[in-house]
């Protein structure tokens, strides 16, 4: 039992994983697009749009469906201090 406690992630990591929200974008790449061009398109989205590849599906006809995701970052509001005259 003691060993199981050592490999569990800390509580704050578990709450961070539960709170992560993502926005998704789906790209359809037709079969006539070469593999290098598809790679370039996905790389551009990753570098400049901060997207990451969540899923890639290759259909029987050769077309590709790429699902990209990026994390939604919502900043927490800080309380404004009140000044008393």
Buried (B, 14 or more C-beta within 10 A) or exposed (E): EEEEEEEEEEEEEEEEEEEEEEEEEEBEBEEEBEEEEBEEBBEEBBEEEEBEBBEBEEEEEEBBEBBBBBEEEEEEEEEEEEEEE
